Amino acid sequence: MNEFDIEALQTELQQKSPRIILKKALALFDNIAISFSGAEDVVLIDMALTMKKDIRVFCLDTGRFTS
């Protein structure tokens, strides 16, 4: 992983859209995955797949969906 200034990155992305933030994360990190824990995450996964076809997705089972 490359070193970067987290405060500068935070300032740069503070008012940016989720798409721009995701694009930046994909540019900064070679090994990235998205955690799926509910319906709201589907939008993020869809966005990521348009940018990187081989993005890894995993389910984070918090027990929330069990009966």
C-alpha positions in Angstrom: 0.0 0.0 0.0 1.2 3.5 -0.8 1.5 6.1 1.8 -0.8 9.0 1.6 -1.9 12.0 3.6 -5.3 11.0 5.1 -6.1 14.6 6.2 -5.5 15.9 2.6 -7.6 13.0 1.2 -10.4 13.7 3.7 -10.4 17.4 2.7 -10.3 16.5 -1.0 -13.3 14.1 -0.8 -15.4 15.9 1.9 -18.1 17.2 -0.4 -17.7 14.6 -3.2 -20.3 12.2 -4.4 -20.2 8.5 -3.5 -19.2 7.7 -7.1 -16.1 10.0 -6.9 -15.1 8.6 -3.5 -15.4 5.0 -4.7 -13.4 5.9 -7.9 -10.6 7.4 -5.7 -10.6 4.3 -3.4 -10.3 2.0 -6.4 -7.4 4.1 -7.8 -5.6 4.1 -4.4 -5.9 0.5 -3.5 -5.2 -2.6 -5.6 -6.8 -5.1 -3.2 -10.3 -3.8 -2.4 -13.6 -5.5 -1.6 -17.1 -4.4 -0.7 -19.0 -5.7 2.3 -22.7 -6.4 1.7 -24.9 -6.3 4.8 -28.2 -5.1 3.5 -30.3 -3.7 0.6 -28.7 -0.3 0.7 -25.4 -1.7 -0.2 -26.6 -2.9 -3.6 -26.2 0.6 -5.1 -22.6 0.8 -4.0 -21.9 -2.7 -5.5 -23.6 -1.7 -8.8 -21.5 1.5 -8.9 -18.3 -0.4 -8.2 -19.1 -3.0 -10.9 -19.3 -0.3 -13.5 -15.8 0.8 -12.6 -14.1 -2.5 -11.9 -15.7 -5.7 -13.2 -13.7 -8.0 -10.9 -14.5 -6.3 -7.6 -14.9 -8.7 -4.8 -18.1 -8.6 -2.7 -18.7 -10.4 0.6 -21.6 -10.7 3.0 -21.1 -9.4 6.5 -23.4 -11.5 8.5 -24.3 -9.5 11.6 -27.2 -11.7 12.6 -29.7 -9.0 11.8 -31.4 -11.0 9.1 -31.8 -14.2 11.0 -35.2 -15.0 12.5 
